[in-house]
C-alpha cells in the first residue's frame, strides 16, 4: 500500500525542500540586515529591527501563515479595484509559504547573527581598518569566517525548525509532502502508515542536514582549540 503512494510523497518532498531552501535564503538576508540594524547607531533602525523580532517571535507560525495567505489575499482584492485591476488577485501558495517562513526565521536569525557578531572582538575589525582594508574586506576576511563559526550552532537549530515548519504550507493548499501524505491517508484510511512515512522523511532531511553542518563547523573551526569541560 505504501509502495503505491511513496513516489508521489517523495515528489512532494522535493517541493518541501524547495520551500525550505527558498525560505532559508530569504531568512539569511533578513537576518543579516536585521543584525546590522540592531548593531547600528541609528535609533530608528534599532527600533524597527527590535519591533520586527519582538512581534514575529511572539506570534505563532500558523497564525502568520493564515494571515498572509488569506488575510493578504483579501486585502489585495479589496485594494485591486482602487488600483485599476478588474480581475481578482490570487496569492500563490508557494510564494506565500516562502515569504511567511522566511519572514519568521529572519527574526530568529537576526538574533543569531547579532550574537555571533558581538562575540567577535571589535579590536580585530579596527585593526583591519587600520591596516588599510575596506569595510567589505574586513567583513569578508575577518568578520565572516568567525561569524559562521559563532553562528553555526544557532543557525543549525533554526534550520532544523524551519524544515519542520514547512509542513505548515499544507494548510494553505500547497502540494507538498505533508499534503500528499494526507491525501494518501484519506484515500486508504491508513493515516498512521503515511504520516509515519512523512515523519521518517523529515527525519532523514534533518539528519543529513546535521551531518553537513557538522562538516561546515569543522571546516571553520580549524586552528581553534575546543574548550575543555
C-alpha positions in Angstrom: 0.0 0.0 0.0 2.7 2.4 1.0 4.7 1.4 -2.1 2.0 2.6 -4.4 1.9 6.1 -2.9 5.6 6.5 -2.0 6.7 8.0 -5.4 4.0 10.7 -5.1 5.1 11.5 -1.5 8.7 11.6 -2.5 7.9 14.1 -5.3 6.2 16.2 -2.6 9.4 16.1 -0.6 11.1 18.0 -3.5 8.5 20.8 -3.0 9.1 20.7 0.7 12.8 21.1 0.2 12.3 23.9 -2.3 10.2 25.8 0.2 12.8 25.2 2.9 15.8 26.3 0.8 14.0 29.4 -0.6 12.8 30.4 2.8 16.3 29.9 4.2 17.7 32.3 1.6 15.2 34.9 2.5 15.7 34.4 6.2 19.5 34.8 5.7 19.1 38.1 4.0 16.6 39.4 6.6 18.8 38.0 9.4 21.9 39.8 8.3 20.0 43.0 7.6 18.3 42.8 11.0 21.5 42.1 12.8 23.2 45.1 11.1 20.3 47.3 12.0 20.3 46.2 15.7 24.1 46.9 15.9 23.9 50.2 14.1 24.0 53.6 15.8 20.7 54.7 14.3 17.8 54.6 16.9 15.3 54.2 14.0 17.0 51.1 12.6 17.4 49.6 16.1 13.8 50.3 16.9 12.5 48.8 13.6 14.6 45.7 14.0 13.6 45.3 17.6 9.9 45.6 16.7 10.3 43.1 13.9 12.0 40.4 16.1 9.7 41.0 19.0 6.4 40.8 17.1 7.4 37.9 14.8 8.8 35.7 17.6 5.7 36.4 19.7 3.1 35.3 17.1 2.5 31.6 16.2 3.8 30.5 12.8 0.4 29.1 11.8 -1.3 32.4 12.6 1.1 34.3 10.4 0.8 31.8 7.6 -3.0 32.1 7.5 -2.8 35.9 8.0 -0.5 36.4 5.0 -2.3 33.9 2.7 -5.9 34.5 3.4 -5.8 38.0 5.0 -3.2 39.3 2.5 -5.3 38.0 -0.4 -8.4 39.6 0.9 -6.6 42.9 1.4 -5.2 42.8 -2.1 -8.6 42.1 -3.6 -10.1 45.0 -1.7 -7.4 47.3 -3.0 -7.3 46.0 -6.5 -10.4 47.9 -7.9 -8.9 51.2 -6.5 -5.7 50.5 -8.3 -7.4 49.8 -11.6 -7.3 45.9 -11.5 -10.5 44.3 -12.6 -9.5 40.7 -12.0 -9.2 39.0 -8.6 -5.7 38.6 -7.3 -4.7 35.2 -6.1 -1.6 34.6 -4.0 0.5 31.6 -5.0 0.7 29.2 -2.0 4.4 28.5 -2.7 5.2 32.3 -2.6 3.0 32.8 0.5 4.7 29.9 2.3 8.2 31.0 1.4 7.5 34.6 2.4 5.9 33.6 5.7 8.6 31.1 6.7 11.4 33.3 5.5 10.0 36.3 7.3 9.6 34.3 10.6 13.0 32.8 10.6 14.6 36.1 9.5 13.7 37.3 13.0 15.3 34.3 14.7 18.5 34.6 12.6 18.7 38.3 13.3 19.4 37.4 17.0 21.7 34.5 16.0 23.8 36.8 13.8 23.8 39.7 16.2 25.1 37.4 19.0 27.8 36.0 16.7 29.0 39.4 15.6 29.1 40.6 19.2 31.3 37.6 20.1 33.9 38.8 17.6 36.4 41.2 19.4 35.9 44.7 18.0 39.6 45.2 18.0 40.0 42.8 15.1 37.8 44.9 12.9 39.5 48.1 14.0 42.9 46.5 13.3 41.8 45.5 9.8 40.7 49.1 9.0 43.9 50.5 10.5 45.8 48.1 8.2 44.1 49.7 5.2 41.3 47.2 4.5 38.0 48.5 3.2 34.8 47.7 5.1 34.0 45.0 2.7 37.4 43.4 3.0 37.1 43.5 6.8 33.8 41.7 6.6 34.9 39.1 4.1 38.3 38.3 5.6 37.8 38.9 9.4 34.1 39.1 10.3 32.5 36.5 8.0 34.7 33.4 8.9 34.2 34.0 12.6 30.6 34.8 12.1 30.0 31.5 10.5 31.7 29.7 13.4 29.9 31.5 16.2 26.5 31.5 14.5 26.6 27.8 13.3 25.0 26.2 16.4 22.1 28.6 16.4 21.8 28.5 12.6 21.6 24.7 12.7 18.8 24.8 15.3 16.9 27.4 13.2 17.3 25.4 10.0 16.0 22.2 11.6 13.0 24.0 13.0 12.5 25.7 9.6 12.4 22.4 7.8 9.7 21.1 10.2 7.8 24.4 9.8 7.5 23.7 6.1 4.7 21.3 7.0 2.5 24.3 7.6 2.3 25.1 3.9 0.0 22.1 3.5 -2.8 24.1 5.3 -2.8 26.7 2.5 -3.1 24.1 -0.2 0.5 23.7 -1.4 1.0 20.2 -2.8 4.0 19.4 -0.5 5.0 16.2 1.2 2.5 16.5 4.1 -0.3 17.4 1.7 0.3 14.3 -0.3 0.7 12.1 2.7 -2.7 13.5 3.9 -4.3 12.6 0.6 -2.9 9.1 0.7 -4.0 8.7 4.3 -7.6 9.8 3.4 -7.8 7.6 0.3 -6.6 4.4 2.1 -7.8 5.2 5.7 -4.4 4.4 6.9 -3.2 7.6 8.5 -0.6 6.0 10.8 1.3 4.5 7.9 1.5 7.6 5.7 2.1 10.1 8.4 4.8 7.9 9.8 6.4 7.7 6.4 6.3 11.6 6.2 7.9 11.7 9.7 10.7 9.4 8.6 11.4 11.5 5.5 11.5 14.7 7.7 13.9 12.9 10.0 16.1 11.9 7.0 16.3 15.6 5.9 17.2 16.8 9.3 19.8 14.0 9.9 21.5 14.8 6.6 21.4 18.5 7.4 23.1 17.9 10.8 25.9 15.9 9.2 26.5 18.5 6.5 26.5 21.4 9.0 28.9 19.4 11.3 31.3 19.2 8.3 31.0 23.0 7.8 31.6 23.5 11.5 34.8 21.5 11.4 35.9 23.5 8.4 35.5 26.8 10.1 36.9 25.6 13.4 40.4 24.7 12.0 43.0 26.1 14.3 40.5 26.7 17.1 41.1 24.8 20.3 37.9 23.3 21.8 37.0 24.2 25.3 37.7 21.5 27.9 34.9 20.9 30.3 
